[in-house]
Amino acid sequence: MEKRNMTTLSSILARLESEGYTNQFKATEAGLLSLQSHYTFSPDELCVTHFYRFEGESNQDDSAILYAIETNNNEKGTLVDGYGPSADTLVGDFMQRVEGIHK
């Protein structure tokens, strides 16, 4: 895919899905919940293989961060969080404890 087509959240999500990142994750107080397997992962059970930050052009509340995640049981998926004022504290707290974050 051309670089100029990789600037939106939806274009990155589509590319990641074509690479097998088909699952979605949700941060909970217990850990990172797989919406596919319903398993809850701890920070040491996954790796963030890449992350993308999107800046809101006209509104700071439109800023987001997208994480591409692989788990120790071979689940691949994504987690989207707000960035800045709209960030989810559960996501931020969880991601601070993940040691395997690559860009």
Order of alpha helices (4+ residues) and beta strands (2+ residues): alpha-beta-beta-beta-beta-beta-beta-alpha
